[in-house]
Amino acid sequence: MSHLSYKIDNQIAVITLGNPPQNRLSPQMLDEFDEALSAIECSDARALLLHAEGPDFSFGGDIVPWPDMTAQELRTLFERYLATFNRFEELSIPTIAAVQGLCFGGGFELAIRADVIFAGETARFGHPEQTLGIITILGGIYRVAERVGRTKAIEWAFTSEQVPAVIMEHHGVVNRVMADDKLFDEAMNFTEKLSKGPTRAHAVHKALLQIWAAGGLSAADQAVLELGLPLFESEDVKLALPISVEAFKMKKTRPTFPFIGK
């Protein structure tokens, strides 16, 4: 039985976690996630929605086999998780996570790698690692710190508290909070909107933020023209820019453009 499914339709990719009852991130799910990412990378998808079946997004990693694993086996396993989660984070297309219920541990570390997080009112986020005496082994604490700063990131890691979605929205981890029964539709509508946008420009914005996160403003400034200027030769800009200039000269409202992502 699969622990994850995916589909690609109308230039939109959807990955669905489905390992009841808690959507634990098993090695099988990891393999299937890798397969889904490979398919998406080779497809025409221009945006990706990640969500989960059931009342909870994910309780995190499947810890049952860990006590019987050697240190080297654990290292190999976590390296695989890091590589796969980072593949998701580094996709050039916009990624949106729709989170309901509990989003804990590795589930939180996966969701926070999405560009945008929509959360249901029931959603709670947290790091249970402290209760096991370990750390956020997949990079959760510093990815939270990137969004909220050190103060709250270290508090949440120390306490393992379940932080409600509205608090996460207040601190900038979550983009939007809504009723659970509207979560998937709202997230899908947003994904569809992004899939019809300037895909190449979206990719450059993602790349610049990654450069900024690693090297700061100076590194991003050094890269911005090199990455941004080639967009002026893209089909989307060649369509939108002349028409926008003409609309300005004619004192007309700029139209909405049918971007093709090229």
C-alpha positions as CSV (number, residue, x, y, z in Angstrom):
1,M,0.0,0.0,0.0
2,S,1.4,3.4,-1.0
3,H,2.1,6.0,1.6
4,L,2.0,8.9,-0.8
5,S,0.4,9.7,-4.2
6,Y,0.8,12.4,-6.7
7,K,-0.8,13.7,-9.9
8,I,0.1,16.3,-12.5
9,D,-2.8,17.9,-14.4
10,N,-3.2,21.2,-16.2
11,Q,0.3,22.2,-15.3
12,I,-0.4,21.7,-11.6
13,A,1.3,19.1,-9.4
14,V,-0.4,17.7,-6.3
15,I,1.4,15.5,-3.7
16,T,-0.8,13.8,-1.1
17,L,0.5,12.3,2.1
18,G,-1.5,9.2,2.9
19,N,-0.1,6.9,5.6
20,P,-2.9,6.6,8.2
21,P,-3.5,7.2,11.0
22,Q,-0.8,9.8,11.6
23,N,0.9,10.2,8.1
24,R,4.2,9.2,9.6
25,L,7.2,9.9,7.3
26,S,8.3,6.3,6.6
27,P,11.2,5.2,4.5
28,Q,8.6,4.0,2.0
29,M,7.0,7.4,1.9
30,L,10.5,8.9,1.4
31,D,11.0,6.7,-1.7
32,E,7.6,7.6,-3.1
33,F,8.3,11.3,-2.4
34,D,11.5,11.1,-4.4
35,E,9.7,9.4,-7.3
36,A,7.0,12.1,-7.3
37,L,9.6,14.9,-7.3
38,S,11.4,13.3,-10.2
39,A,8.2,13.1,-12.2
40,I,7.3,16.7,-11.4
41,E,10.8,18.0,-12.3
42,C,10.4,16.3,-15.8
43,S,6.8,17.5,-16.3
44,D,5.2,20.8,-17.4
45,A,4.0,21.6,-13.9
46,R,4.2,25.2,-13.0
47,A,3.1,25.0,-9.3
48,L,2.9,22.3,-6.7
49,L,0.4,21.8,-3.8
50,L,1.4,19.5,-0.9
51,H,-1.3,18.3,1.4
52,A,-2.3,15.3,3.5
53,E,-5.3,13.0,3.9
54,G,-7.0,12.6,7.2
55,P,-7.3,14.9,10.3
56,D,-3.6,15.5,10.6
57,F,-0.9,16.7,8.2
58,S,1.9,14.5,9.8
59,F,3.1,13.5,13.3
60,G,6.6,13.4,11.9
61,G,9.1,10.6,11.3
62,D,8.4,6.9,11.8
63,I,10.5,6.4,15.0
64,V,9.7,2.7,15.5
65,P,12.8,1.3,13.9
66,W,15.2,3.9,15.2
67,P,16.2,2.2,18.5
68,D,17.4,-0.9,16.6
69,M,19.5,1.0,14.0
70,T,23.2,1.7,14.2
71,A,24.6,5.2,14.2
72,Q,25.7,4.8,10.6
73,E,22.2,3.5,9.6
74,L,20.6,6.4,11.3
75,R,23.0,8.8,9.5
76,T,22.3,7.2,6.2
77,L,18.5,7.5,6.8
78,F,18.6,11.1,7.8
79,E,20.9,12.0,4.9
80,R,18.3,10.6,2.6
81,Y,15.5,12.6,4.3
82,L,17.6,15.8,4.0
83,A,18.3,15.2,0.4
84,T,14.7,14.5,-0.5
85,F,13.3,17.3,1.6
86,N,15.8,19.7,0.1
87,R,14.9,18.6,-3.4
88,F,11.3,19.7,-2.6
89,E,12.6,23.0,-1.1
90,E,14.8,23.7,-4.2
91,L,12.1,23.1,-6.9
92,S,12.1,26.1,-9.2
93,I,8.3,26.2,-9.3
94,P,6.1,27.7,-6.5
95,T,5.2,25.2,-3.7
96,I,2.3,25.5,-1.4
97,A,1.6,23.4,1.7
98,A,-1.9,23.0,3.0
99,V,-1.7,21.9,6.7
100,Q,-4.5,20.7,9.0
101,G,-4.4,19.2,12.4
102,L,-1.0,18.3,13.9
103,C,2.1,19.2,11.9
104,F,4.9,17.9,14.1
105,G,8.6,17.0,13.9
106,G,9.5,15.9,10.4
107,G,6.1,16.9,9.1
108,F,6.8,20.5,10.2
109,E,10.3,20.3,8.7
110,L,8.7,19.3,5.4
111,A,5.9,21.9,5.4
112,I,8.2,24.7,6.3
113,R,10.2,24.0,3.1
114,A,7.2,25.1,1.1
115,D,7.2,28.6,-0.3
116,V,3.7,29.3,1.1
117,I,1.9,27.6,4.0
118,F,-1.9,27.7,4.2
119,A,-3.3,26.3,7.5
120,G,-6.6,25.2,8.8
121,E,-7.9,26.6,12.1
122,T,-7.1,23.2,13.8
123,A,-3.5,23.2,12.7
124,R,-0.8,23.0,15.4
125,F,2.9,23.1,14.7
126,G,5.8,22.0,16.8
127,H,9.1,20.2,17.4
128,P,8.7,17.0,19.6
129,E,12.4,16.2,19.4
130,Q,13.0,17.8,22.8
131,T,10.8,15.1,24.4
132,L,13.1,12.5,22.9
133,G,16.3,14.2,23.8
134,I,17.3,14.8,20.2
135,I,17.3,17.8,17.8
136,T,15.4,18.9,14.8
137,I,17.6,16.7,12.7
138,L,16.1,17.8,9.3
139,G,16.9,21.5,9.8
140,G,13.6,22.6,11.4
141,I,15.0,25.0,14.0
142,Y,17.0,27.2,11.7
143,R,14.3,27.2,9.0
144,V,11.9,28.5,11.6
145,A,14.5,31.0,12.7
146,E,14.8,32.2,9.1
147,R,11.1,33.2,9.3
148,V,10.6,34.3,12.8
149,G,14.1,35.0,14.3
150,R,16.1,33.2,16.9
151,T,13.9,34.2,19.9
152,K,10.7,32.2,19.1
153,A,12.6,29.5,17.2
154,I,14.6,28.5,20.3
155,E,11.6,28.8,22.6
156,W,9.6,26.4,20.4
157,A,12.4,24.0,20.1
158,F,13.1,24.0,23.9
159,T,9.5,23.4,24.9
160,S,8.0,21.2,22.1
161,E,4.8,23.1,22.6
162,Q,2.0,22.7,20.0
163,V,1.8,26.2,18.5
164,P,-1.7,27.1,17.0
165,A,-1.9,28.2,13.4
166,V,-3.0,31.7,14.3
167,I,0.2,32.2,16.4
168,M,2.3,30.8,13.5
169,E,0.5,33.3,11.2
170,H,1.2,36.1,13.6
171,H,4.9,35.3,13.5
172,G,5.2,34.8,9.8
173,V,5.6,31.0,9.6
174,V,2.1,30.5,8.1
175,N,0.8,32.7,5.3
176,R,-3.0,32.3,5.9
177,V,-5.3,30.6,8.3
178,M,-8.8,29.5,7.3
179,A,-11.6,27.0,8.2
180,D,-10.5,23.4,7.8
181,D,-13.4,22.7,5.3
182,K,-12.1,25.5,3.0
183,L,-8.4,24.7,3.3
184,F,-7.9,22.5,0.3
185,D,-10.0,24.6,-2.1
186,E,-8.4,27.8,-1.0
187,A,-4.9,26.3,-1.3
188,M,-5.8,24.8,-4.7
189,N,-7.1,28.1,-6.0
190,F,-3.9,29.8,-5.0
191,T,-1.8,27.1,-6.6
192,E,-3.8,27.5,-9.8
193,K,-3.2,31.3,-9.8
194,L,0.5,30.8,-9.4
195,S,0.6,28.2,-12.1
196,K,-0.7,30.8,-14.6
197,G,1.9,33.4,-13.6
198,P,5.4,34.2,-15.0
199,T,7.0,30.9,-14.0
200,R,10.5,31.9,-14.9
201,A,10.2,35.0,-12.8
202,H,8.9,33.0,-9.9
203,A,12.0,30.7,-10.2
204,V,14.3,33.7,-10.1
205,H,12.6,35.1,-7.0
206,K,13.0,31.7,-5.3
207,A,16.7,31.5,-6.3
208,L,17.4,35.1,-5.0
209,L,15.8,34.3,-1.6
210,Q,18.0,31.1,-1.4
211,I,21.1,33.2,-2.2
212,W,20.1,35.8,0.4
213,A,19.5,33.2,3.1
214,A,22.9,31.7,2.5
215,G,24.9,34.9,1.9
216,G,22.9,37.9,2.9
217,L,22.1,41.1,0.9
218,S,25.5,41.5,-0.6
219,A,25.4,38.0,-2.2
220,A,21.9,38.6,-3.5
221,D,22.8,42.0,-5.0
222,Q,25.7,40.3,-6.8
223,A,23.4,37.8,-8.3
224,V,20.2,39.8,-9.0
225,L,21.2,41.2,-12.4
226,E,22.7,38.0,-13.7
227,L,19.6,36.1,-12.8
228,G,17.0,38.9,-13.6
229,L,18.2,40.4,-16.9
230,P,17.7,37.2,-19.0
231,L,14.0,37.4,-18.2
232,F,13.8,40.3,-20.6
233,E,14.4,37.8,-23.4
234,S,11.6,35.5,-22.2
235,E,8.4,35.1,-24.2
236,D,6.3,36.3,-21.1
237,V,8.2,39.6,-20.9
238,K,8.2,40.1,-24.6
239,L,4.4,39.8,-24.4
240,A,3.7,41.8,-21.3
241,L,6.2,44.7,-21.4
242,P,5.3,46.3,-24.8
243,I,1.6,46.0,-24.1
244,S,2.0,47.5,-20.6
245,V,4.0,50.4,-22.1
246,E,1.3,51.0,-24.7
247,A,-1.4,50.9,-22.1
248,F,0.5,53.5,-20.0
249,K,0.9,55.8,-23.0
250,M,-2.8,55.5,-23.8
251,K,-3.7,56.0,-20.1
252,K,-5.5,52.6,-20.1
253,T,-5.5,49.9,-17.4
254,R,-2.9,47.3,-17.9
255,P,-4.5,44.0,-19.0
256,T,-4.0,40.6,-17.4
257,F,-1.5,38.6,-19.4
258,P,-1.8,34.9,-20.5
259,F,1.7,34.0,-19.3
260,I,3.0,30.7,-20.7
261,G,6.0,30.3,-18.3
262,K,8.6,30.7,-21.0
